[in-house]
Amino acid sequence: MNEEQKKDKNIAAIIAFIPFLGMLGIHHFYLGNGGTGLLYLLFCWFPLTWVAALVDGIQLLTRPQSEFDRRYNPHLYTRQYEQKTLSSHTNNVNVADEIYKLDLLFRKGIITFEEFEKRKAKLLD
């Protein structure tokens, strides 16, 4: 799946709820968690994988959209953050606090160093 494509939590939950697909961990492959999906594949003959897939589906449905996007759609999450940062800057928000928030995103691996520098330059203009 292309990294720029939006992953939908409802589709992932539906895949998890379908018995055969959920047991095989297809929902994890859809979300980009290949390692976890591989574990589901290796242990798919155990009934516990079906229970785990049901739990995954429920967690996906109950997870807030912002948290889902932060985890599985980081490209969308950073765009939303960028819009909030720019609008906050026009409202005279403390620039040092905004740069600190950008630094946290960079350290967590959500944005690249180039993105960090670009956004920092916008804040300092």
C-alpha positions in Angstrom: 0.0 0.0 0.0 1.3 3.5 -0.9 2.3 5.5 2.2 0.3 8.5 1.0 -3.0 6.5 0.8 -5.3 6.9 3.8 -5.9 3.8 5.8 -9.5 3.5 7.1 -10.1 2.2 10.6 -13.6 0.9 9.6 -12.2 -1.2 6.7 -9.5 -2.6 9.0 -12.1 -3.5 11.6 -14.3 -5.2 9.1 -11.3 -7.2 7.9 -10.6 -8.2 11.5 -14.2 -9.3 12.0 -14.3 -11.6 9.0 -13.3 -14.9 10.5 -10.9 -16.2 7.9 -9.3 -12.9 7.2 -9.1 -11.9 10.8 -7.4 -15.2 11.8 -4.8 -14.7 9.1 -4.0 -11.2 10.3 -4.9 -9.5 7.0 -6.0 -6.4 8.9 -2.5 -6.0 10.3 -1.0 -6.2 6.8 -3.6 -3.6 5.7 -2.4 -1.3 8.5 1.2 -1.8 7.7 2.0 -4.1 10.7 3.7 -6.9 8.8 5.4 -8.4 11.8 2.1 -8.8 13.7 0.4 -10.0 10.6 3.1 -12.7 10.2 2.5 -13.9 13.7 -1.2 -14.2 13.0 -0.3 -16.3 9.9 2.0 -18.5 11.8 -0.6 -19.3 14.6 -3.8 -19.1 12.5 -4.8 -22.6 13.3 -5.2 -21.7 17.0 -8.7 -20.5 18.0 -7.1 -17.8 20.1 -6.2 -15.9 16.9 -9.9 -15.4 16.1 -10.5 -14.0 19.6 -7.4 -11.7 19.2 -8.8 -10.5 15.8 -12.2 -9.7 17.4 -10.4 -7.7 20.1 -8.4 -5.9 17.4 -11.6 -5.1 15.5 -13.3 -3.7 18.7 -10.2 -1.6 19.5 -10.1 -0.2 16.0 -13.7 0.8 16.1 -13.4 2.4 19.6 -10.1 4.2 18.9 -10.6 8.0 18.3 -9.9 9.0 14.7 -7.1 11.4 15.7 -5.2 8.6 17.5 -5.8 6.2 14.6 -4.4 8.8 12.1 -1.4 9.5 14.3 -0.5 5.8 14.4 -1.5 4.6 10.9 -1.8 7.8 8.8 1.2 9.9 10.0 1.2 11.8 6.7 -2.3 13.0 7.4 -1.6 13.7 11.1 1.4 15.9 10.3 -0.7 17.9 7.8 -3.4 18.5 10.4 -0.7 19.5 12.9 0.9 21.8 10.4 -2.4 23.6 9.7 -3.0 24.0 13.5 0.5 25.3 14.0 0.2 27.8 11.2 -3.1 29.1 12.4 -1.8 29.2 16.0 1.2 31.2 14.8 -1.1 33.9 13.4 -2.8 34.0 16.9 0.5 35.0 18.5 1.2 31.6 20.1 4.6 31.2 21.8 6.9 30.2 18.9 9.3 28.4 21.3 6.5 26.1 22.4 5.6 25.4 18.7 9.2 24.6 17.9 9.4 22.3 20.9 6.3 20.4 19.6 7.9 20.1 16.2 11.0 18.7 17.9 8.9 16.1 19.6 7.4 15.0 16.3 10.9 14.8 14.8 12.2 12.7 17.7 9.2 10.3 17.5 10.0 9.8 13.8 6.7 11.3 12.7 8.4 14.0 10.6 11.7 14.1 8.8 14.6 16.5 9.6 13.8 18.4 6.4 10.2 18.8 7.4 11.3 19.9 10.9 13.6 22.6 9.4 11.0 23.8 6.9 8.3 24.2 9.6 10.7 25.8 12.0 11.6 28.4 9.3 7.9 29.1 8.8 7.5 29.7 12.5 10.5 32.0 12.7 9.4 34.2 9.7 
